[in-house]
Amino acid sequence: KYTKFSISYYWINSLGQKTSIHHRSENVPIPPGEENKTATIPYDYTITSLENTSSTGTYYCNVTWNDIRIMGKGVFVLARDTGYAETFYVWEILITLTVLLAVLSITATALLLWKRK
C-alpha cells in the first residue's frame, strides 16, 4: 500500500500564491524479508536557478500516499537582485599610476639637475 507514492515540490510567494516546481511518482519495491519495517529514503531536488527577485518565498515538498498527505516544514529563500558584484578598481588604478608617474618624473628631474651641477 505504501510503496507507491508521489512527491511534489512547490513554493508559495509573498502573496500566498502556490506555484508547482516539480512532481514525480515513485514505486519502491520491498526486498524479501523487509516487509512491515520502516524505511527512510532521501529524495533530493535542487532548484538550479532563481529567475529574479520574485522567486522569494517559502519552498515546500509533500509526499502523498493513497489517502495520506505529509507536508514538509518549508525553507524560506530570499532572492536578491544583484547578489555579489565584483568591484572594479578603476579609480584606485588611475591614482596609483598618477602617483607613480609623478614620483618618477620628480626623480628624473632631480637627477638631471644634479648632473648639471
Secondary structure, DSSP 8 states (H G I E B T S, - for coil): --SEEEEEEEEE-TT--EEEEEEEEEE----TT-TT---------------SGGG-EEEEEEEE-SS-EEE---EEE---SS-S-----HHHHHHHHHHHHHHHHHHHHHHHHHHH-
